[in-house]
């Protein structure tokens, strides 16, 4: 990743500080989005692993562990299978 270009100066010190803060905030948002994607992939792998055991863990048990609904876990599982078929997981 290349370094971003220098922040342009406006001649107004307060505005320049806000521009720098805006850049830092935006970079933090982008990093958080990357982390969410990584954690989502990890969650999909875990759900697949739990369901593909010799004695599969029930959707209800997984949902209780999260906690979330069985329907949400089912959707995660379905998307994980599709992602794996596309070679994304």
N, C-alpha and C positions, 0 to 999 in steps of 0.2 A: 504494500500500500504506500502510495506516495504521500508526501506531506502536503497539506492543503496550502494554497497560496496565502501570502501575507494578508492580514485583515486590512482593508483600506482605512485610512484615517480620514476623519471628517473635519478635524480641527477643533472639535468639541470633545474635551476630555471625558465627560460623562457619557456621551454617545459612543465614544470609542471603547470605553469600559463595558457598556451594554452590548456592543457588537462582539467583544471578546467573550462575554458571558453567554451570549446567544450561540456562538460557535461551540463553546464547551458543553452547553446544555444539549445541543443537537448531537454532538458526538456521543454524549452519554446515552441519549435516547437510542441511537443506532446500535451501540454496544448492548444495551438492554434488549433490544429486539433480536439481536443475534443470540443472546443467551436464552431467550424464550424459545427460539427455534430449536436450539440444541437440547433444551430440557424437554421440549415436546417430542423430539425424536427419541430421546432416552425413555420417556414415558411410554411411547408406542412399543419400543423394544421390550420393555418390562411387561406390558400387558400381553404381548405375543408370547413371551417366555412363560408367563404364568398359565396362559390358556393352553400351551402346547406341551405341558408336562405330561408324564405318563398318567398321572391323576390330575387332570386339569382343575385349576382353581376356579370356582364358580364366579360368574359375573357379580353376583350379589356380595360375595366375600370381598372381591376386589373393590367394589363400590363402597362397602363399609369401611375398608382400610383407608380410602382416599381422604375424606369421605365425599362421595358424590352419588349420583343416581346410577342404577344399572344401565339405563338407557345411554348415559354419557359414556360409560365404560364400553358398552357395545359399539358405539360410534367410534371410539378411539381404536378399538380392535379392528373394526371394518376398515378404517382409514389406514391402519398399520399394515394390514394385509395388502391393500392396494399399493401403498408406498413400497412395500417389499417387492411386489410384482413389477413395479416400474423401475426397480433397482435403486430406489432412493433411501432405502433403510438397510 
